Amino acid sequence: QVQLVQSAAEVKKPGASMKVSCKASGYIFTVYYIHWVRQAPGQGLEWMGSIDPNSGGTNYAQKFQARVTMTRDTSISTAYMELSRLRSDDTAVYYCARAKFAFDYWGQGTLVTVSS
Amino acid sequence: DIVMTQSPLSLPVTPGEPASISCRSSQSLLHSNGYTYLEWYLQKPGQSPQVLIYLGSNRASGVPDRFSGSGSGTDFTLKISRVEAEDVGIYYCMQAKQTPFTFGPGTKVDIK
């Protein structure tokens, strides 16, 4: 069965960087794009960008362009999302999602708390 | 960016009764390839979102047939023919026609 398993929750200080992993199983990793969506506490969903696991090509929301890097390691079927220069308003649950016809499978979410 | 709006933002429902959520986009979601890139997601309390509808009106695998999506261009509707208690949560529409993909603000559905 298809699964996306994300890394554990993190606490970071302002100005630091975070890196969340998303390990895929149950399908051929390189066939479907991986997208990243975040959700601040009590707020809605915000699309951050995507990566083509086959080519490594990325597409970032302009809002995050200067601070986000999405990568993948096809040998272990894992996608990564790194966000730098963290601020308190980056506190959120970060989700990865597989894109087939839509975001058909989601990870369980990774809570990242940015606090001094 | 395409702006998505939803109404209502809060929807108390009675089990067994129908319910409807409206979603509007600031630009047409009809792509030149003929497909309309509008999706509906449900986020149940404490869970990750799950897809309900894709390409405007196609039910995702495993989604009960009481859920239906309709609409075209900039105006879309999600209908639940008979609400069940398990349908509570926040419903989001999302446009996938162009990046950045954008979500509506969400409609919170709960039981009266």
Interface residues (C-beta under 8 A of the other chain):
Chain A: H35 V37 G44 L45 E46 W47 S50 N59 A61 Q62 K63 Y95 A97 F101 A102 F103 D104 W106 G107 Q108 G109
Chain B: E39 Y41 Q43 S48 P49 Q50 V51 Y54 L55 N58 A60 S61 Y92 M94 A96 T99 P100 F101 T102 F103 G104 P105 G106
